[in-house]
Amino acid sequence: MAADAHWEKLLGENVRRLRKQSGMSQEELAYGVGVDVRYLGGIERAQENPSLKVLVQIAQCLDVQPHQLLLDQSEWD
């Protein structure tokens, strides 16, 4: 994987993990964020490049700070 795509993978993994931890389906999170479920799935698969606005909305729905979505899981403690 290219070095510039690393953040996309971290973002996707964090969104998926936090969404599942909170018991939300992709459909529920997509509705809360105001995006199409296919777009949210693309974010989780590191295939989409969300805007800062969408990143902030995802973080709000998952009850985390936006920067946390870009952290390696080991940095969460």
VOMI-212196 format. One record per atom (N, C-alpha, C): residue number from 0; residue in one letter; atom name; x, y, z. Coordinates in Angstrom, 2 decimals. Layout:
N
<resi->NUM | resn->A | name->CA | u->X | v->Y | w->Z>
...
//
This chain:
77
<resi->0 | resn->M | name->N | u->0.85 | v->-1.19 | w->0.00>
<resi->0 | resn->M | name->CA | u->0.00 | v->0.00 | w->0.00>
<resi->0 | resn->M | name->C | u->0.89 | v->1.23 | w->0.00>
<resi->1 | resn->A | name->N | u->0.49 | v->2.25 | w->-0.72>
<resi->1 | resn->A | name->CA | u->1.26 | v->3.50 | w->-0.78>
<resi->1 | resn->A | name->C | u->1.20 | v->4.22 | w->0.56>
<resi->2 | resn->A | name->N | u->2.29 | v->4.92 | w->0.88>
<resi->2 | resn->A | name->CA | u->2.37 | v->5.61 | w->2.17>
<resi->2 | resn->A | name->C | u->1.28 | v->6.66 | w->2.32>
<resi->3 | resn->D | name->N | u->0.88 | v->7.30 | w->1.22>
<resi->3 | resn->D | name->CA | u->-0.13 | v->8.35 | w->1.32>
<resi->3 | resn->D | name->C | u->-1.53 | v->7.79 | w->1.59>
<resi->4 | resn->A | name->N | u->-1.72 | v->6.49 | w->1.47>
<resi->4 | resn->A | name->CA | u->-3.04 | v->5.89 | w->1.73>
<resi->4 | resn->A | name->C | u->-3.16 | v->5.36 | w->3.15>
<resi->5 | resn->H | name->N | u->-2.10 | v->5.48 | w->3.94>
<resi->5 | resn->H | name->CA | u->-2.11 | v->4.95 | w->5.30>
<resi->5 | resn->H | name->C | u->-3.21 | v->5.56 | w->6.15>
<resi->6 | resn->W | name->N | u->-3.42 | v->6.86 | w->6.05>
<resi->6 | resn->W | name->CA | u->-4.44 | v->7.51 | w->6.87>
<resi->6 | resn->W | name->C | u->-5.83 | v->7.01 | w->6.50>
<resi->7 | resn->E | name->N | u->-6.04 | v->6.70 | w->5.24>
<resi->7 | resn->E | name->CA | u->-7.36 | v->6.22 | w->4.81>
<resi->7 | resn->E | name->C | u->-7.66 | v->4.86 | w->5.45>
<resi->8 | resn->K | name->N | u->-6.64 | v->4.01 | w->5.54>
<resi->8 | resn->K | name->CA | u->-6.81 | v->2.70 | w->6.16>
<resi->8 | resn->K | name->C | u->-7.11 | v->2.85 | w->7.65>
<resi->9 | resn->L | name->N | u->-6.35 | v->3.72 | w->8.34>
<resi->9 | resn->L | name->CA | u->-6.60 | v->3.96 | w->9.76>
<resi->9 | resn->L | name->C | u->-8.00 | v->4.50 | w->9.99>
<resi->10 | resn->L | name->N | u->-8.40 | v->5.45 | w->9.17>
<resi->10 | resn->L | name->CA | u->-9.73 | v->6.03 | w->9.29>
<resi->10 | resn->L | name->C | u->-10.80 | v->4.96 | w->9.13>
<resi->11 | resn->G | name->N | u->-10.69 | v->4.18 | w->8.08>
<resi->11 | resn->G | name->CA | u->-11.68 | v->3.14 | w->7.83>
<resi->11 | resn->G | name->C | u->-11.77 | v->2.12 | w->8.95>
<resi->12 | resn->E | name->N | u->-10.60 | v->1.68 | w->9.43>
<resi->12 | resn->E | name->CA | u->-10.59 | v->0.72 | w->10.53>
<resi->12 | resn->E | name->C | u->-11.20 | v->1.30 | w->11.79>
<resi->13 | resn->N | name->N | u->-10.88 | v->2.55 | w->12.10>
<resi->13 | resn->N | name->CA | u->-11.42 | v->3.18 | w->13.31>
<resi->13 | resn->N | name->C | u->-12.92 | v->3.40 | w->13.20>
<resi->14 | resn->V | name->N | u->-13.39 | v->3.86 | w->12.06>
<resi->14 | resn->V | name->CA | u->-14.83 | v->4.08 | w->11.89>
<resi->14 | resn->V | name->C | u->-15.57 | v->2.76 | w->12.06>
<resi->15 | resn->R | name->N | u->-15.09 | v->1.71 | w->11.41>
<resi->15 | resn->R | name->CA | u->-15.75 | v->0.41 | w->11.51>
<resi->15 | resn->R | name->C | u->-15.74 | v->-0.10 | w->12.95>
<resi->16 | resn->R | name->N | u->-14.59 | v->-0.05 | w->13.61>
<resi->16 | resn->R | name->CA | u->-14.47 | v->-0.55 | w->14.99>
<resi->16 | resn->R | name->C | u->-15.39 | v->0.24 | w->15.93>
<resi->17 | resn->L | name->N | u->-15.35 | v->1.56 | w->15.85>
<resi->17 | resn->L | name->CA | u->-16.17 | v->2.39 | w->16.74>
<resi->17 | resn->L | name->C | u->-17.66 | v->2.22 | w->16.46>
<resi->18 | resn->R | name->N | u->-17.99 | v->2.09 | w->15.19>
<resi->18 | resn->R | name->CA | u->-19.40 | v->1.90 | w->14.82>
<resi->18 | resn->R | name->C | u->-19.91 | v->0.59 | w->15.42>
<resi->19 | resn->K | name->N | u->-19.13 | v->-0.46 | w->15.28>
<resi->19 | resn->K | name->CA | u->-19.55 | v->-1.76 | w->15.82>
<resi->19 | resn->K | name->C | u->-19.60 | v->-1.74 | w->17.35>
<resi->20 | resn->Q | name->N | u->-18.62 | v->-1.07 | w->17.98>
<resi->20 | resn->Q | name->CA | u->-18.61 | v->-0.96 | w->19.45>
<resi->20 | resn->Q | name->C | u->-19.86 | v->-0.24 | w->19.96>
<resi->21 | resn->S | name->N | u->-20.33 | v->0.72 | w->19.18>
<resi->21 | resn->S | name->CA | u->-21.51 | v->1.47 | w->19.62>
<resi->21 | resn->S | name->C | u->-22.81 | v->0.77 | w->19.21>
<resi->22 | resn->G | name->N | u->-22.70 | v->-0.37 | w->18.53>
<resi->22 | resn->G | name->CA | u->-23.89 | v->-1.14 | w->18.16>
<resi->22 | resn->G | name->C | u->-24.65 | v->-0.57 | w->16.98>
<resi->23 | resn->M | name->N | u->-24.02 | v->0.27 | w->16.18>
<resi->23 | resn->M | name->CA | u->-24.69 | v->0.88 | w->15.03>
<resi->23 | resn->M | name->C | u->-24.43 | v->0.08 | w->13.76>
<resi->24 | resn->S | name->N | u->-25.42 | v->0.05 | w->12.92>
<resi->24 | resn->S | name->CA | u->-25.23 | v->-0.52 | w->11.58>
<resi->24 | resn->S | name->C | u->-24.65 | v->0.58 | w->10.68>
<resi->25 | resn->Q | name->N | u->-24.17 | v->0.18 | w->9.52>
<resi->25 | resn->Q | name->CA | u->-23.69 | v->1.18 | w->8.56>
<resi->25 | resn->Q | name->C | u->-24.83 | v->2.12 | w->8.17>
<resi->26 | resn->E | name->N | u->-26.02 | v->1.58 | w->8.04>
<resi->26 | resn->E | name->CA | u->-27.17 | v->2.39 | w->7.66>
<resi->26 | resn->E | name->C | u->-27.46 | v->3.46 | w->8.72>
<resi->27 | resn->E | name->N | u->-27.39 | v->3.07 | w->9.98>
<resi->27 | resn->E | name->CA | u->-27.67 | v->4.02 | w->11.07>
<resi->27 | resn->E | name->C | u->-26.63 | v->5.13 | w->11.12>
<resi->28 | resn->L | name->N | u->-25.36 | v->4.76 | w->10.98>
<resi->28 | resn->L | name->CA | u->-24.31 | v->5.78 | w->11.00>
<resi->28 | resn->L | name->C | u->-24.42 | v->6.68 | w->9.78>
<resi->29 | resn->A | name->N | u->-24.64 | v->6.10 | w->8.62>
<resi->29 | resn->A | name->CA | u->-24.77 | v->6.89 | w->7.40>
<resi->29 | resn->A | name->C | u->-25.91 | v->7.90 | w->7.53>
<resi->30 | resn->Y | name->N | u->-27.03 | v->7.46 | w->8.09>
<resi->30 | resn->Y | name->CA | u->-28.17 | v->8.36 | w->8.29>
<resi->30 | resn->Y | name->C | u->-27.79 | v->9.50 | w->9.25>
<resi->31 | resn->G | name->N | u->-27.11 | v->9.17 | w->10.34>
<resi->31 | resn->G | name->CA | u->-26.70 | v->10.18 | w->11.31>
<resi->31 | resn->G | name->C | u->-25.73 | v->11.19 | w->10.73>
<resi->32 | resn->V | name->N | u->-24.88 | v->10.73 | w->9.85>
<resi->32 | resn->V | name->CA | u->-23.88 | v->11.60 | w->9.22>
<resi->32 | resn->V | name->C | u->-24.48 | v->12.39 | w->8.07>
<resi->33 | resn->G | name->N | u->-25.50 | v->11.81 | w->7.44>
<resi->33 | resn->G | name->CA | u->-26.12 | v->12.47 | w->6.29>
<resi->33 | resn->G | name->C | u->-25.46 | v->12.10 | w->4.97>
<resi->34 | resn->V | name->N | u->-24.93 | v->10.86 | w->4.90>
<resi->34 | resn->V | name->CA | u->-24.31 | v->10.38 | w->3.66>
<resi->34 | resn->V | name->C | u->-24.96 | v->9.07 | w->3.25>
<resi->35 | resn->D | name->N | u->-24.72 | v->8.68 | w->2.02>
<resi->35 | resn->D | name->CA | u->-25.22 | v->7.42 | w->1.51>
<resi->35 | resn->D | name->C | u->-24.46 | v->6.27 | w->2.17>
<resi->36 | resn->V | name->N | u->-25.15 | v->5.18 | w->2.41>
<resi->36 | resn->V | name->CA | u->-24.53 | v->4.02 | w->3.07>
<resi->36 | resn->V | name->C | u->-23.39 | v->3.46 | w->2.22>
<resi->37 | resn->R | name->N | u->-23.49 | v->3.54 | w->0.90>
<resi->37 | resn->R | name->CA | u->-22.39 | v->3.05 | w->0.05>
<resi->37 | resn->R | name->C | u->-21.15 | v->3.91 | w->0.22>
<resi->38 | resn->Y | name->N | u->-21.33 | v->5.21 | w->0.42>
<resi->38 | resn->Y | name->CA | u->-20.21 | v->6.12 | w->0.65>
<resi->38 | resn->Y | name->C | u->-19.54 | v->5.80 | w->1.98>
<resi->39 | resn->L | name->N | u->-20.34 | v->5.58 | w->3.01>
<resi->39 | resn->L | name->CA | u->-19.79 | v->5.22 | w->4.32>
<resi->39 | resn->L | name->C | u->-19.04 | v->3.89 | w->4.23>
<resi->40 | resn->G | name->N | u->-19.58 | v->2.93 | w->3.52>
<resi->40 | resn->G | name->CA | u->-18.88 | v->1.66 | w->3.32>
<resi->40 | resn->G | name->C | u->-17.55 | v->1.87 | w->2.61>
<resi->41 | resn->G | name->N | u->-17.52 | v->2.79 | w->1.66>
<resi->41 | resn->G | name->CA | u->-16.27 | v->3.12 | w->0.97>
<resi->41 | resn->G | name->C | u->-15.24 | v->3.74 | w->1.90>
<resi->42 | resn->I | name->N | u->-15.71 | v->4.54 | w->2.85>
<resi->42 | resn->I | name->CA | u->-14.80 | v->5.11 | w->3.86>
<resi->42 | resn->I | name->C | u->-14.22 | v->3.98 | w->4.70>
<resi->43 | resn->E | name->N | u->-15.06 | v->3.06 | w->5.14>
<resi->43 | resn->E | name->CA | u->-14.60 | v->1.94 | w->5.96>
<resi->43 | resn->E | name->C | u->-13.63 | v->1.04 | w->5.21>
<resi->44 | resn->R | name->N | u->-13.76 | v->0.96 | w->3.89>
<resi->44 | resn->R | name->CA | u->-12.86 | v->0.12 | w->3.08>
<resi->44 | resn->R | name->C | u->-11.67 | v->0.91 | w->2.54>
<resi->45 | resn->A | name->N | u->-11.51 | v->2.15 | w->2.98>
<resi->45 | resn->A | name->CA | u->-10.41 | v->3.02 | w->2.55>
<resi->45 | resn->A | name->C | u->-10.45 | v->3.31 | w->1.05>
<resi->46 | resn->Q | name->N | u->-11.67 | v->3.36 | w->0.49>
<resi->46 | resn->Q | name->CA | u->-11.83 | v->3.64 | w->-0.93>
<resi->46 | resn->Q | name->C | u->-12.36 | v->5.05 | w->-1.18>
<resi->47 | resn->E | name->N | u->-12.79 | v->5.73 | w->-0.14>
<resi->47 | resn->E | name->CA | u->-13.32 | v->7.09 | w->-0.26>
<resi->47 | resn->E | name->C | u->-12.48 | v->8.05 | w->0.55>
<resi->48 | resn->N | name->N | u->-12.44 | v->9.28 | w->0.13>
<resi->48 | resn->N | name->CA | u->-11.69 | v->10.35 | w->0.77>
<resi->48 | resn->N | name->C | u->-12.71 | v->11.38 | w->1.29>
<resi->49 | resn->P | name->N | u->-13.13 | v->11.23 | w->2.55>
<resi->49 | resn->P | name->CA | u->-14.19 | v->12.12 | w->3.06>
<resi->49 | resn->P | name->C | u->-13.68 | v->13.54 | w->3.30>
<resi->50 | resn->S | name->N | u->-14.57 | v->14.48 | w->3.16>
<resi->50 | resn->S | name->CA | u->-14.25 | v->15.88 | w->3.46>
<resi->50 | resn->S | name->C | u->-14.10 | v->16.05 | w->4.97>
<resi->51 | resn->L | name->N | u->-13.53 | v->17.16 | w->5.36>
<resi->51 | resn->L | name->CA | u->-13.39 | v->17.46 | w->6.79>
<resi->51 | resn->L | name->C | u->-14.76 | v->17.53 | w->7.44>
<resi->52 | resn->K | name->N | u->-15.74 | v->18.08 | w->6.75>
<resi->52 | resn->K | name->CA | u->-17.09 | v->18.16 | w->7.28>
<resi->52 | resn->K | name->C | u->-17.65 | v->16.77 | w->7.59>
<resi->53 | resn->V | name->N | u->-17.48 | v->15.84 | w->6.68>
<resi->53 | resn->V | name->CA | u->-17.97 | v->14.48 | w->6.89>
<resi->53 | resn->V | name->C | u->-17.20 | v->13.81 | w->8.02>
<resi->54 | resn->L | name->N | u->-15.88 | v->14.02 | w->8.07>
<resi->54 | resn->L | name->CA | u->-15.07 | v->13.46 | w->9.13>
<resi->54 | resn->L | name->C | u->-15.56 | v->13.93 | w->10.50>
<resi->55 | resn->V | name->N | u->-15.86 | v->15.21 | w->10.62>
<resi->55 | resn->V | name->CA | u->-16.36 | v->15.77 | w->11.88>
<resi->55 | resn->V | name->C | u->-17.73 | v->15.19 | w->12.22>
<resi->56 | resn->Q | name->N | u->-18.59 | v->15.05 | w->11.23>
<resi->56 | resn->Q | name->CA | u->-19.92 | v->14.49 | w->11.47>
<resi->56 | resn->Q | name->C | u->-19.84 | v->13.03 | w->11.92>
<resi->57 | resn->I | name->N | u->-18.93 | v->12.27 | w->11.32>
<resi->57 | resn->I | name->CA | u->-18.73 | v->10.88 | w->11.74>
<resi->57 | resn->I | name->C | u->-18.28 | v->10.84 | w->13.19>
<resi->58 | resn->A | name->N | u->-17.30 | v->11.68 | w->13.53>
<resi->58 | resn->A | name->CA | u->-16.79 | v->11.72 | w->14.90>
<resi->58 | resn->A | name->C | u->-17.89 | v->12.08 | w->15.89>
<resi->59 | resn->Q | name->N | u->-18.73 | v->13.04 | w->15.55>
<resi->59 | resn->Q | name->CA | u->-19.83 | v->13.42 | w->16.44>
<resi->59 | resn->Q | name->C | u->-20.79 | v->12.26 | w->16.66>
<resi->60 | resn->C | name->N | u->-21.12 | v->11.55 | w->15.60>
<resi->60 | resn->C | name->CA | u->-22.04 | v->10.41 | w->15.73>
<resi->60 | resn->C | name->C | u->-21.43 | v->9.28 | w->16.55>
<resi->61 | resn->L | name->N | u->-20.11 | v->9.15 | w->16.49>
<resi->61 | resn->L | name->CA | u->-19.43 | v->8.08 | w->17.23>
<resi->61 | resn->L | name->C | u->-18.95 | v->8.55 | w->18.60>
<resi->62 | resn->D | name->N | u->-19.22 | v->9.81 | w->18.93>
<resi->62 | resn->D | name->CA | u->-18.88 | v->10.39 | w->20.23>
<resi->62 | resn->D | name->C | u->-17.38 | v->10.34 | w->20.52>
<resi->63 | resn->V | name->N | u->-16.58 | v->10.74 | w->19.52>
<resi->63 | resn->V | name->CA | u->-15.13 | v->10.87 | w->19.68>
<resi->63 | resn->V | name->C | u->-14.69 | v->12.19 | w->19.06>
<resi->64 | resn->Q | name->N | u->-13.45 | v->12.57 | w->19.33>
<resi->64 | resn->Q | name->CA | u->-12.88 | v->13.76 | w->18.72>
<resi->64 | resn->Q | name->C | u->-12.44 | v->13.39 | w->17.29>
<resi->65 | resn->P | name->N | u->-12.59 | v->14.30 | w->16.33>
<resi->65 | resn->P | name->CA | u->-12.25 | v->13.97 | w->14.95>
<resi->65 | resn->P | name->C | u->-10.83 | v->13.43 | w->14.77>
<resi->66 | resn->H | name->N | u->-9.87 | v->13.98 | w->15.49>
<resi->66 | resn->H | name->CA | u->-8.48 | v->13.53 | w->15.31>
<resi->66 | resn->H | name->C | u->-8.30 | v->12.07 | w->15.72>
<resi->67 | resn->Q | name->N | u->-9.14 | v->11.58 | w->16.61>
<resi->67 | resn->Q | name->CA | u->-9.02 | v->10.20 | w->17.06>
<resi->67 | resn->Q | name->C | u->-9.27 | v->9.21 | w->15.94>
<resi->68 | resn->L | name->N | u->-10.05 | v->9.61 | w->14.96>
<resi->68 | resn->L | name->CA | u->-10.35 | v->8.72 | w->13.84>
<resi->68 | resn->L | name->C | u->-9.12 | v->8.44 | w->12.98>
<resi->69 | resn->L | name->N | u->-8.08 | v->9.26 | w->13.14>
<resi->69 | resn->L | name->CA | u->-6.87 | v->9.10 | w->12.35>
<resi->69 | resn->L | name->C | u->-5.71 | v->8.51 | w->13.14>
<resi->70 | resn->L | name->N | u->-5.96 | v->8.14 | w->14.39>
<resi->70 | resn->L | name->CA | u->-4.92 | v->7.58 | w->15.24>
<resi->70 | resn->L | name->C | u->-4.85 | v->6.08 | w->15.12>
<resi->71 | resn->D | name->N | u->-3.64 | v->5.55 | w->15.25>
<resi->71 | resn->D | name->CA | u->-3.47 | v->4.11 | w->15.37>
<resi->71 | resn->D | name->C | u->-4.13 | v->3.69 | w->16.67>
<resi->72 | resn->Q | name->N | u->-4.71 | v->2.52 | w->16.69>
<resi->72 | resn->Q | name->CA | u->-5.44 | v->2.07 | w->17.88>
<resi->72 | resn->Q | name->C | u->-4.56 | v->2.06 | w->19.13>
<resi->73 | resn->S | name->N | u->-3.27 | v->1.83 | w->18.97>
<resi->73 | resn->S | name->CA | u->-2.35 | v->1.82 | w->20.12>
<resi->73 | resn->S | name->C | u->-2.20 | v->3.21 | w->20.74>
<resi->74 | resn->E | name->N | u->-2.55 | v->4.26 | w->20.01>
<resi->74 | resn->E | name->CA | u->-2.44 | v->5.64 | w->20.50>
<resi->74 | resn->E | name->C | u->-3.69 | v->6.11 | w->21.24>
<resi->75 | resn->W | name->N | u->-4.69 | v->5.26 | w->21.37>
<resi->75 | resn->W | name->CA | u->-5.94 | v->5.67 | w->22.00>
<resi->75 | resn->W | name->C | u->-5.85 | v->5.75 | w->23.50>
<resi->76 | resn->D | name->N | u->-4.91 | v->5.09 | w->24.11>
<resi->76 | resn->D | name->CA | u->-4.81 | v->5.07 | w->25.58>
<resi->76 | resn->D | name->C | u->-4.20 | v->6.34 | w->26.12>
//
